[in-house]
């Protein structure tokens, strides 16, 4: 895709039947290495950002911005983590977590560290997650919120008592090198935009996935971009 050759990842399959190709190093970084990426829209080149960047905000949604302003960059409002969150059958599930408003956890005490935490003993940062509404994608309840599991509104908590129910997403690699997000609570829906408008300031919503599969359409596809290459052309040019 670009001028330089990328490491071939042809045998790596992430989230679906489509293999990650050599030009998808940002997808590998996001899903395997858990590095923060920009989620650039396939249609107009805008990027996703939380409507509110402050850590104490848990009831605001996501919007599409077409200009990366200094304030957003300083607050890391343009960066997202796609964090593993278990499995749905054999399909891996992920949390979409904002790098903006990241809360520092309390230091672990000696006893807790000695007991083992399954990692290096360091508590992981608390990140606000993208949460789907229980009744989405109905016209008045198809929005999304960015917040911690216990801080989002009641209708954004899982029906079965597990707050994470409404925060788990199927992440599927599309044949054209993008990724699509499908909430497990609404498998017939997909992360898109209100009224399918993908202009600057558009509000992210859950919309019906009229395509009927997990790859979505261009209007619901995003290209992960590493912070160092966020301004690299996102569309594929076939010659």
Secondary structure, 3 states (H helix, E strand, C coil): CCCCCCCCCCCCECCCCCECCCCCHHHHHHHCCCCCEEEEECCCCCEEEECCCCCCCCCECEEEECCCCHHHHHCCCCCEEEEEEEEECCEEEEEEEECCCCECCCCCCHHHHHHCCCCCCCCCCECCEEEECCCCCCCCCCEEEEECCCCCCHHHCCCCCCHHHHHCEEEEECCCCCEEEEECCCCCEEEEEHHHCCCCCCEEEEEECCCCCCCCCHHHCEEEEEHHHCCCCCCCCCC
